[in-house]
């Protein structure tokens, strides 16, 4: 069972990416979080960073939680 629940999946409704700095070397570390979750909608944020904590981009997304229809 995943965090959304058995049989549920996420469908992306919208995504926004703001590029802040050029990525010129690695390694790159990704960090993401669920900022808010309701019964049918989830809000997400993510940001790739360098090991020196330079933020290369910032993204936000809204997803629709889908449940399979009973047959």
C-alpha angles and dihedrals in degrees: 000000000000128000092268094054136258113319096001123127137183125246116194111236097178140352131191125191124190113194110213107172138007116264105231105157143008168284098067122192121205123210124184138171144184103240097184135001129191133172094280107008134059128190118209137186131191138176130185112216138181122241085257087059097252108156111223099182143353124214137183129191141184119210135188116225108226127199125196115254115241115250 
